[in-house]
Amino acid sequence: MPDSSSVNHLVRITNCLQTILDLEPQLEQLEHGNSLLDEFAVLKSFLEKIDKVELSEADVERIETATSNFLKELEGPLTKNKPRRNSDRRFQ
């Protein structure tokens, strides 16, 4: 049975990977999103095997930081590509 720190690491890494994978539909709509989508197959494969990987706290922190940085980088492109809501439209 894995110890509690291993389970905690697993949960945190799974959360990071799932957060990124949840962006797949939005990335499909971006001009250069397809290049990122190719990497999603690798992430999905890794996620399926994550319970067999030994991770240290430093590894987990590095992945969390990378995930946060990735999400910040996508804020601009995803915001620009977001369809406007009816309430945002101006009527003349």
Secondary structure by P-SEA (a helix, b strand, c coil): cccaaaaaaaaaaaaaaaaaaaaaaaaaaccaaaaaaaaaaaaaaaaaacccccccaaaaaaaaaaaaaaaaaaaaaaaaaccccccccccc
